[in-house]
Amino acid sequence: MTTRTYAALSLTTSMTRHRQGCWLGSSQLTKGRLHSCRHERKKIEFSARLHHLWNSTNNDPFVELGIRSMQPGHAFHVNYATTFELWKNVRLGLNGYWLQQLTDHHINGSDVRNARERTIGLGPGIQLGGGTISFRLNGYIETDVHNRPSGIKVTFRISKAIPTKESRR
């Protein structure tokens, strides 16, 4: 089993219109602490990532909102996948995530009560590539959704491995 712990700075883009922990095009910054593990046996693989999201205060929100400052609540989420290697560098599998917001949003310094987000997503995925670069396409059907839009979510992710000094030896 491979286990890693590291800090992550994350910008996530999705084909649905709901908050993913970062607000592109604003002065808001999202920082996350990430713990990742992966276990592979023969052609079957299981991987999971644990995240804690902390969001900074946005002191320059869209002017039409009439808000001086806003800060999304902190959240914890888990992403997981089980895949099967169909051919070399082609994997098919089942993916999922669970998200729970831990603290309230703040608007103009005041808590926004009863607005914490929660969701669970499950669906199929495919991964192409291996080695230093891979492409992933995942689809999710969300359930147990609270205080956020729900529906079908599709994500596309490109990953590039950056070798460490230890891996070059």
C-alpha positions in Angstrom: 0.0 0.0 0.0 1.3 3.5 -0.9 0.4 6.2 1.6 1.2 9.9 1.3 0.3 13.0 3.4 0.9 16.5 1.9 -0.7 19.9 1.7 -2.6 20.8 -1.3 -3.6 24.1 -3.0 -6.5 23.3 -5.2 -8.4 24.8 -8.1 -11.1 22.5 -9.3 -13.3 22.9 -12.4 -16.4 21.0 -12.9 -19.1 20.8 -15.5 -21.8 21.5 -12.9 -22.4 24.9 -11.4 -21.8 24.3 -7.7 -19.1 25.3 -5.2 -16.1 23.1 -5.2 -14.1 24.9 -2.6 -12.6 27.6 -4.8 -14.0 30.6 -6.5 -12.2 31.2 -9.8 -11.8 34.8 -10.8 -11.8 36.3 -7.3 -9.3 37.0 -4.6 -10.4 34.0 -2.6 -7.9 31.3 -1.8 -8.6 27.7 -0.9 -6.1 25.6 1.1 -6.5 22.0 1.9 -4.7 19.3 3.8 -4.7 16.0 1.9 -4.0 12.4 2.9 -3.9 10.0 0.1 -3.6 6.2 -0.1 -3.5 3.6 -2.9 -3.6 -0.2 -2.8 -3.2 -2.3 -5.9 -3.3 -6.1 -6.2 -3.0 -7.7 -9.6 -5.4 -5.7 -11.8 -7.6 -4.3 -9.1 -6.8 -1.0 -7.4 -8.4 1.0 -4.5 -7.5 4.6 -3.9 -8.8 7.3 -1.5 -8.0 10.9 -0.6 -9.1 12.7 2.5 -9.3 16.5 2.3 -9.9 19.3 4.7 -10.9 22.6 2.9 -10.2 26.0 4.5 -11.5 29.1 2.6 -10.2 32.6 3.0 -12.4 35.6 3.2 -13.4 37.3 -0.1 -13.4 41.0 0.6 -14.2 41.9 -3.0 -17.4 39.8 -3.9 -19.5 40.6 -7.0 -20.8 44.1 -6.4 -24.4 43.3 -7.4 -24.7 41.0 -4.4 -24.5 44.0 -2.0 -22.1 42.1 0.2 -18.9 43.6 1.6 -17.2 40.2 2.6 -17.9 36.5 2.5 -16.2 33.3 3.6 -17.5 29.8 2.7 -17.5 27.4 5.6 -14.7 24.8 6.1 -15.5 21.3 4.8 -14.2 17.8 4.9 -14.5 15.4 1.9 -13.3 12.0 0.9 -12.8 10.9 -2.7 -12.4 7.2 -3.5 -12.2 4.8 -6.4 -12.0 1.1 -7.2 -10.7 0.3 -10.7 -10.0 -2.7 -12.8 -7.2 -2.8 -15.5 -8.9 -3.7 -18.8 -5.7 -3.3 -20.9 -2.4 -1.7 -20.2 -3.0 2.0 -19.3 -6.8 1.6 -19.5 -8.8 1.3 -16.2 -12.5 1.2 -15.6 -14.1 1.6 -12.2 -16.6 2.9 -9.7 -15.9 6.3 -8.1 -17.4 8.3 -5.3 -17.1 11.1 -2.8 -18.6 12.3 0.4 -18.6 16.0 1.5 -19.7 17.5 4.8 -19.4 21.2 5.6 -18.1 21.7 9.1 -18.5 25.4 9.8 -21.1 28.0 8.8 -20.6 30.4 5.9 -19.9 34.1 6.9 -21.4 37.1 5.1 -20.4 40.5 6.3 -19.0 38.9 9.5 -22.2 37.1 10.4 -22.9 33.4 10.4 -25.3 32.0 7.7 -27.2 29.4 9.8 -28.8 26.2 8.4 -26.8 26.3 5.2 -24.1 23.7 5.6 -23.6 21.5 2.6 -23.6 17.7 2.4 -23.6 15.3 -0.4 -22.6 11.8 -1.6 -21.8 11.1 -5.2 -21.4 7.7 -6.9 -20.7 6.7 -10.5 -18.5 5.2 -13.2 -15.1 6.3 -14.3 -12.4 5.6 -16.8 -8.6 6.3 -16.7 -6.3 6.4 -19.7 -2.6 6.6 -19.4 -0.1 5.7 -16.8 3.5 6.5 -15.8 3.8 10.3 -15.6 0.5 11.4 -17.2 -3.0 10.2 -17.0 -6.5 11.3 -18.0 -9.7 10.6 -16.0 -13.3 11.0 -16.9 -15.8 10.4 -14.0 -19.6 10.7 -13.8 -21.4 11.0 -10.5 -25.1 10.8 -9.4 -25.5 12.8 -6.2 -27.7 11.7 -3.4 -28.4 12.8 0.2 -27.9 16.4 -1.0 -28.3 19.3 1.5 -28.0 23.1 0.7 -26.5 22.8 -2.7 -27.6 22.0 -6.3 -28.0 18.3 -7.0 -27.9 16.2 -10.1 -25.4 14.5 -12.4 -21.8 15.7 -12.2 -19.1 15.0 -14.8 -15.4 15.7 -14.2 -12.4 15.5 -16.4 -8.9 15.5 -14.8 -5.4 15.5 -16.2 -2.7 14.4 -13.8 1.1 14.8 -14.3 3.5 13.1 -11.9 6.5 15.2 -10.9 9.4 12.8 -10.0 11.0 13.3 -6.6 14.7 12.9 -6.0 14.1 9.6 -4.3 12.2 8.2 -7.4 15.0 9.1 -9.7 17.5 6.9 -7.9 
